[in-house]
Amino acid sequence: MNAVVKTRYGEVRGSVADGVHAFKGIPYAAPPFGANRLRAPQPVKPWTGIRDAIDDGPVAPQFQATGGPAEGFIPSGRAVPGEDCLNLNIWTPEPGSACLPVMIWITGGQFEFASAAWYDGSRFARDGVVCVAINYRVGAEGFLYLRDRIANRGLLDQIAAMEWVRENIAAFGGDPDNVTICGESAGAMSIGTQLAVPRAEGLFRRAIMESGAAHHVLPAADALRIGEYLAEKLGIAPTLEAMVAVPVDRMLAAQMELKADMMAHPDPERWGIEAVASAMPLHPVIDGDVIPTVPLERIRAGSAASVDVLVGTNVDDWRLFRAASGEINQVTDRVLTGDVAEYGYLSAAAYGLPFERALPAYHTEYPFATPGDLLVAIQTDWWCRIPAIRLADAHVSNKSRTYMYEFAWRSPVANGLFGACHALEIPFVFDTLDQGPTQMIGNLLGDNPPQQLASTMHSAWISFITRGDPGWSEYELSRRATMRLDIISEIENDPRSAERTLWEGVR
């Protein structure tokens, strides 16, 4: 029999399968349209009667993740836009007073696209964790910065979802005092930033960041310029009044034009180095309010001292994008050194590394690598690995519990071209290998992915979410213990220390 749960805003009816209750599309904030557009999230309007929570809710405005590197790896057809897009999904083994640990999953997608519908949290519920996956605003709706409007609306949506969980999750069997926020890529970058956001303090006890940390934030001046460029493409003034009058479809089209312009003309003087190097013109901004200052500085000063942290990366994170686009085979030594202007965004110098020093060091570390392989190693370090290490270093400096991992299992698809790439760990974490290509990154699992690795990772995440310990040694500066997760998983101390040292003072 389907369960009915009473929230503070009304009753919801979910579905049940294999002993797991699922409640989907529950609103945690009012629709961000009309008078609420480009505003901070507003409270949910209570409803009468029982609201069906059987199907995934709509997602915020976004262009579909089809074509280019995303095609075939992200189930974009399951992301259906709609106005009531600030909603969440819940999987629980036992609605009521079970007081189980809670995981809130924040999806990735370059701050451009995202959907809770890509994920199945039933295996977490099967194993005693109440799993919540949230939708939030992305792109211009979530991260456009104007002088006359509140910034970081997408982050505020995430906070509103956390607040909803604190107020309502007990009715679904969860413990509001034992909440872990977990995410991958832009979701992990969001979490790394939330560790430094004053409004998020006290809303979670633990944090897990997969291939994302606290580096990806824009300076306010860069974000303002980018907002002005978007207004130019729309032919309007860069003001709130003008922006809210723009139809959503036109805003999305202009957003795509903006990114295409930046990718075609990646001038750091025009866009800012962070926007160019990240290829993300719209993402969190240091506005002095929601994000008071550089997140890593606040973390180092103790903003998240009471939060247990698990952070890690995949060995070949950025191979996903370079392999899927075909660029990995187009990179030459001249491209890496920046001699070929049209590929300037692929050069080592684009990431702040002086190639005279960096390329010999990477050649030494990877003696049989092609130029494309070296590019992937540099981009993986810039995007994911070095930010993860810096966050771990900053967090552990407050004697806070910190753990690090590295996912090393390589996809067998295309003769191993993709390696242990970005997002490949997700079905292992969710223990959903059997779902194959219907899930995020499923097409890269091959015919026989190792279930023992999924069991190891899923159990480690359950352990950390439950009691703050994934089952291996804590990270500390003298050793930098890192769990290398593969068919055989084992601790390595300070892996690839030469690369870490190379980026000192750069990233």
TAURWO-V311831 format. One record per residue. N is the residue number from 1. RES is the residue in three letters. SS is DSSP state (@ for helix, = for strand, . for the rest). PHI is phi in whole degrees, -180 to 180 (999 if undefined). Layout:
N:RES:SS:PHI + N:RES:SS:PHI
//
This chain:
1:MET:.:999 + 2:ASN:.:-69 + 3:ALA:.:-85 + 4:VAL:=:-115 + 5:VAL:=:-120 + 6:LYS:=:-98 + 7:THR:=:-97 + 8:ARG:.:-66 + 9:TYR:.:-110 + 10:GLY:=:151 + 11:GLU:=:-90 + 12:VAL:=:-130 + 13:ARG:=:-112 + 14:GLY:.:-104 + 15:SER:=:-122 + 16:VAL:=:-138 + 17:ALA:=:-151 + 18:ASP:.:54 + 19:GLY:.:81 + 20:VAL:=:-110 + 21:HIS:=:-93 + 22:ALA:=:-121 + 23:PHE:=:-126 + 24:LYS:=:-123 + 25:GLY:=:70 + 26:ILE:=:-78 + 27:PRO:=:-73 + 28:TYR:.:-108 + 29:ALA:.:-153 + 30:ALA:.:-70 + 31:PRO:.:-57 + 32:PRO:.:-86 + 33:PHE:.:-133 + 34:GLY:@:61 + 35:ALA:@:-66 + 36:ASN:@:-94 + 37:ARG:.:-69 + 38:LEU:.:59 + 39:ARG:.:-109 + 40:ALA:.:-62 + 41:PRO:.:-59 + 42:GLN:.:-106 + 43:PRO:.:-62 + 44:VAL:.:-68 + 45:LYS:.:-83 + 46:PRO:.:-59 + 47:TRP:.:-121 + 48:THR:.:-106 + 49:GLY:.:74 + 50:ILE:=:-103 + 51:ARG:=:-93 + 52:ASP:=:-68 + 53:ALA:.:-127 + 54:ILE:.:-99 + 55:ASP:.:-110 + 56:ASP:.:-57 + 57:GLY:.:-79 + 58:PRO:.:-69 + 59:VAL:=:-105 + 60:ALA:.:-67 + 61:PRO:.:-53 + 62:GLN:.:-166 + 63:PHE:.:-81 + 64:GLN:.:-69 + 65:ALA:.:-82 + 66:THR:.:-123 + 67:GLY:.:81 + 68:GLY:@:66 + 69:PRO:@:-61 + 70:ALA:@:-77 + 71:GLU:.:-64 + 72:GLY:.:90 + 73:PHE:.:-112 + 74:ILE:.:-121 + 75:PRO:.:-75 + 76:SER:@:-64 + 77:GLY:@:-63 + 78:ARG:@:-87 + 79:ALA:.:-101 + 80:VAL:.:-106 + 81:PRO:=:-68 + 82:GLY:.:-178 + 83:GLU:.:-71 + 84:ASP:.:-84 + 85:CYS:.:-91 + 86:LEU:.:-91 + 87:ASN:=:-138 + 88:LEU:=:-145 + 89:ASN:=:-113 + 90:ILE:=:-132 + 91:TRP:=:-121 + 92:THR:=:-145 + 93:PRO:.:-81 + 94:GLU:.:-159 + 95:PRO:.:-60 + 96:GLY:=:126 + 97:SER:=:-110 + 98:ALA:=:-71 + 99:CYS:=:58 + 100:LEU:=:-90 + 101:PRO:=:-63 + 102:VAL:=:-124 + 103:MET:=:-119 + 104:ILE:=:-106 + 105:TRP:=:-94 + 106:ILE:=:-110 + 107:THR:.:-73 + 108:GLY:.:-91 + 109:GLY:.:135 + 110:GLN:.:59 + 111:PHE:.:59 + 112:GLU:.:-118 + 113:PHE:.:-146 + 114:ALA:.:-170 + 115:SER:.:-157 + 116:ALA:@:-65 + 117:ALA:@:-68 + 118:TRP:@:-75 + 119:TYR:.:-123 + 120:ASP:.:-122 + 121:GLY:.:-91 + 122:SER:@:-66 + 123:ARG:@:-73 + 124:PHE:@:-65 + 125:ALA:@:-63 + 126:ARG:@:-54 + 127:ASP:.:-104 + 128:GLY:.:92 + 129:VAL:=:-119 + 130:VAL:=:-79 + 131:CYS:=:-103 + 132:VAL:=:-124 + 133:ALA:=:-120 + 134:ILE:=:-117 + 135:ASN:.:-101 + 136:TYR:.:-151 + 137:ARG:.:-73 + 138:VAL:.:-126 + 139:GLY:@:59 + 140:ALA:@:-64 + 141:GLU:@:-61 + 142:GLY:@:-99 + 143:PHE:@:-137 + 144:LEU:.:-61 + 145:TYR:.:-114 + 146:LEU:.:-125 + 147:ARG:.:-66 + 148:ASP:.:-109 + 149:ARG:.:-145 + 150:ILE:.:-63 + 151:ALA:.:-94 + 152:ASN:.:57 + 153:ARG:@:-62 + 154:GLY:@:-63 + 155:LEU:@:-67 + 156:LEU:@:-66 + 157:ASP:@:-61 + 158:GLN:@:-60 + 159:ILE:@:-65 + 160:ALA:@:-61 + 161:ALA:@:-65 + 162:MET:@:-62 + 163:GLU:@:-65 + 164:TRP:@:-61 + 165:VAL:@:-61 + 166:ARG:@:-58 + 167:GLU:@:-81 + 168:ASN:@:-123 + 169:ILE:@:-69 + 170:ALA:@:-59 + 171:ALA:@:-67 + 172:PHE:=:-99 + 173:GLY:=:96 + 174:GLY:=:-97 + 175:ASP:=:-98 + 176:PRO:=:-66 + 177:ASP:=:-97 + 178:ASN:=:-134 + 179:VAL:=:-112 + 180:THR:=:-115 + 181:ILE:=:-95 + 182:CYS:=:-140 + 183:GLY:=:-167 + 184:GLU:=:-128 + 185:SER:.:58 + 186:ALA:@:-61 + 187:GLY:@:-65 + 188:ALA:@:-69 + 189:MET:@:-62 + 190:SER:@:-60 + 191:ILE:@:-67 + 192:GLY:@:-57 + 193:THR:@:-72 + 194:GLN:@:-60 + 195:LEU:.:-61 + 196:ALA:.:-113 + 197:VAL:.:-93 + 198:PRO:@:-57 + 199:ARG:@:-68 + 200:ALA:@:-92 + 201:GLU:.:-61 + 202:GLY:.:85 + 203:LEU:.:-91 + 204:PHE:.:-150 + 205:ARG:.:-103 + 206:ARG:=:-140 + 207:ALA:=:-146 + 208:ILE:=:-122 + 209:MET:=:-122 + 210:GLU:=:-107 + 211:SER:.:57 + 212:GLY:.:-176 + 213:ALA:.:-144 + 214:ALA:.:-114 + 215:HIS:.:-83 + 216:HIS:.:-86 + 217:VAL:.:-137 + 218:LEU:=:-95 + 219:PRO:=:-63 + 220:ALA:@:-58 + 221:ALA:@:-63 + 222:ASP:@:-66 + 223:ALA:@:-64 + 224:LEU:@:-65 + 225:ARG:@:-62 + 226:ILE:@:-63 + 227:GLY:@:-61 + 228:GLU:@:-68 + 229:TYR:@:-64 + 230:LEU:@:-64 + 231:ALA:@:-62 + 232:GLU:@:-61 + 233:LYS:@:-65 + 234:LEU:@:-84 + 235:GLY:.:72 + 236:ILE:.:-133 + 237:ALA:.:-76 + 238:PRO:.:-81 + 239:THR:.:-127 + 240:LEU:@:-58 + 241:GLU:@:-57 + 242:ALA:@:-71 + 243:MET:@:-67 + 244:VAL:@:-69 + 245:ALA:.:-83 + 246:VAL:.:-81 + 247:PRO:.:-58 + 248:VAL:@:-59 + 249:ASP:@:-61 + 250:ARG:@:-68 + 251:MET:@:-63 + 252:LEU:@:-64 + 253:ALA:@:-62 + 254:ALA:@:-66 + 255:GLN:@:-63 + 256:MET:@:-66 + 257:GLU:@:-63 + 258:LEU:@:-60 + 259:LYS:@:-67 + 260:ALA:@:-61 + 261:ASP:@:-63 + 262:MET:@:-66 + 263:MET:@:-69 + 264:ALA:@:-77 + 265:HIS:.:-133 + 266:PRO:.:-79 + 267:ASP:.:-92 + 268:PRO:@:-60 + 269:GLU:@:-67 + 270:ARG:@:-84 + 271:TRP:@:-100 + 272:GLY:.:97 + 273:ILE:@:-64 + 274:GLU:@:-66 + 275:ALA:@:-65 + 276:VAL:@:-67 + 277:ALA:@:-65 + 278:SER:@:-86 + 279:ALA:.:59 + 280:MET:.:-127 + 281:PRO:.:-70 + 282:LEU:.:-124 + 283:HIS:.:-156 + 284:PRO:.:-51 + 285:VAL:=:-127 + 286:ILE:=:-77 + 287:ASP:.:-94 + 288:GLY:.:84 + 289:ASP:.:-123 + 290:VAL:.:-61 + 291:ILE:.:-111 + 292:PRO:.:-65 + 293:THR:.:-159 + 294:VAL:.:-54 + 295:PRO:@:-54 + 296:LEU:@:-62 + 297:GLU:@:-67 + 298:ARG:@:-67 + 299:ILE:@:-64 + 300:ARG:@:-62 + 301:ALA:.:-81 + 302:GLY:.:106 + 303:SER:.:-63 + 304:ALA:.:-122 + 305:ALA:.:-60 + 306:SER:.:-91 + 307:VAL:.:-103 + 308:ASP:=:-76 + 309:VAL:=:-127 + 310:LEU:=:-122 + 311:VAL:=:-135 + 312:GLY:=:-169 + 313:THR:=:-143 + 314:ASN:=:-103 + 315:VAL:.:-55 + 316:ASP:.:-119 + 317:ASP:.:-40 + 318:TRP:.:-84 + 319:ARG:@:-64 + 320:LEU:@:-52 + 321:PHE:@:-79 + 322:ARG:@:-72 + 323:ALA:@:-74 + 324:ALA:@:-65 + 325:SER:@:-82 + 326:GLY:.:86 + 327:GLU:@:-67 + 328:ILE:@:-61 + 329:ASN:@:-93 + 330:GLN:.:-99 + 331:VAL:.:-75 + 332:THR:.:-120 + 333:ASP:@:-60 + 334:ARG:@:-66 + 335:VAL:@:-64 + 336:LEU:@:-59 + 337:THR:.:-86 + 338:GLY:.:85 + 339:ASP:.:-74 + 340:VAL:.:-104 + 341:ALA:@:-59 + 342:GLU:@:-68 + 343:TYR:@:-110 + 344:GLY:@:-58 + 345:TYR:@:-72 + 346:LEU:@:-98 + 347:SER:.:-82 + 348:ALA:@:-62 + 349:ALA:@:-64 + 350:ALA:@:-61 + 351:TYR:@:-106 + 352:GLY:.:87 + 353:LEU:.:-93 + 354:PRO:.:-68 + 355:PHE:@:-63 + 356:GLU:@:-60 + 357:ARG:@:-98 + 358:ALA:@:-74 + 359:LEU:@:-64 + 360:PRO:@:-60 + 361:ALA:@:-66 + 362:TYR:@:-70 + 363:HIS:@:-62 + 364:THR:@:-66 + 365:GLU:@:-70 + 366:TYR:.:-128 + 367:PRO:.:-65 + 368:PHE:.:-108 + 369:ALA:.:-79 + 370:THR:.:-79 + 371:PRO:@:-56 + 372:GLY:@:-65 + 373:ASP:@:-62 + 374:LEU:@:-66 + 375:LEU:@:-60 + 376:VAL:@:-61 + 377:ALA:@:-62 + 378:ILE:@:-65 + 379:GLN:@:-67 + 380:THR:@:-61 + 381:ASP:@:-63 + 382:TRP:@:-65 + 383:TRP:@:-71 + 384:CYS:@:-122 + 385:ARG:@:-69 + 386:ILE:@:-66 + 387:PRO:@:-57 + 388:ALA:@:-64 + 389:ILE:@:-64 + 390:ARG:@:-62 + 391:LEU:@:-66 + 392:ALA:@:-60 + 393:ASP:@:-61 + 394:ALA:@:-67 + 395:HIS:@:-70 + 396:VAL:@:-70 + 397:SER:.:-65 + 398:ASN:.:-97 + 399:LYS:.:59 + 400:SER:.:-92 + 401:ARG:.:-66 + 402:THR:=:-139 + 403:TYR:=:-134 + 404:MET:=:-131 + 405:TYR:=:-137 + 406:GLU:=:-142 + 407:PHE:=:-87 + 408:ALA:.:-122 + 409:TRP:.:-69 + 410:ARG:.:-97 + 411:SER:.:-63 + 412:PRO:.:-83 + 413:VAL:@:-66 + 414:ALA:@:54 + 415:ASN:@:58 + 416:GLY:@:82 + 417:LEU:.:-57 + 418:PHE:.:-87 + 419:GLY:.:59 + 420:ALA:.:-89 + 421:CYS:.:-90 + 422:HIS:.:-54 + 423:ALA:.:74 + 424:LEU:.:-65 + 425:GLU:.:-75 + 426:ILE:@:-59 + 427:PRO:@:-65 + 428:PHE:@:-73 + 429:VAL:@:-63 + 430:PHE:.:-83 + 431:ASP:.:57 + 432:THR:.:-123 + 433:LEU:@:-58 + 434:ASP:@:-71 + 435:GLN:@:-84 + 436:GLY:@:54 + 437:PRO:@:-73 + 438:THR:@:-76 + 439:GLN:.:-115 + 440:MET:.:-54 + 441:ILE:.:62 + 442:GLY:@:-59 + 443:ASN:@:-65 + 444:LEU:@:-99 + 445:LEU:.:-77 + 446:GLY:.:78 + 447:ASP:.:-84 + 448:ASN:.:-145 + 449:PRO:.:-66 + 450:PRO:.:-75 + 451:GLN:@:-64 + 452:GLN:@:-63 + 453:LEU:@:-70 + 454:ALA:@:-60 + 455:SER:@:-63 + 456:THR:@:-64 + 457:MET:@:-69 + 458:HIS:@:-59 + 459:SER:@:-65 + 460:ALA:@:-64 + 461:TRP:@:-64 + 462:ILE:@:-59 + 463:SER:@:-63 + 464:PHE:@:-66 + 465:ILE:@:-62 + 466:THR:@:-78 + 467:ARG:@:-137 + 468:GLY:.:80 + 469:ASP:.:-144 + 470:PRO:.:-79 + 471:GLY:.:107 + 472:TRP:.:-138 + 473:SER:.:-65 + 474:GLU:.:-67 + 475:TYR:.:-79 + 476:GLU:.:-145 + 477:LEU:.:-65 + 478:SER:.:-74 + 479:ARG:.:-128 + 480:ARG:.:53 + 481:ALA:=:-63 + 482:THR:=:-131 + 483:MET:=:-80 + 484:ARG:=:-88 + 485:LEU:=:-96 + 486:ASP:.:-153 + 487:ILE:.:-54 + 488:ILE:.:-110 + 489:SER:.:-102 + 490:GLU:=:-156 + 491:ILE:=:-75 + 492:GLU:=:-122 + 493:ASN:=:-95 + 494:ASP:.:49 + 495:PRO:.:-62 + 496:ARG:.:50 + 497:SER:@:-62 + 498:ALA:@:-64 + 499:GLU:@:-67 + 500:ARG:@:-59 + 501:THR:@:-66 + 502:LEU:@:-59 + 503:TRP:.:-88 + 504:GLU:.:-58 + 505:GLY:.:80 + 506:VAL:.:-111 + 507:ARG:.:-140
//
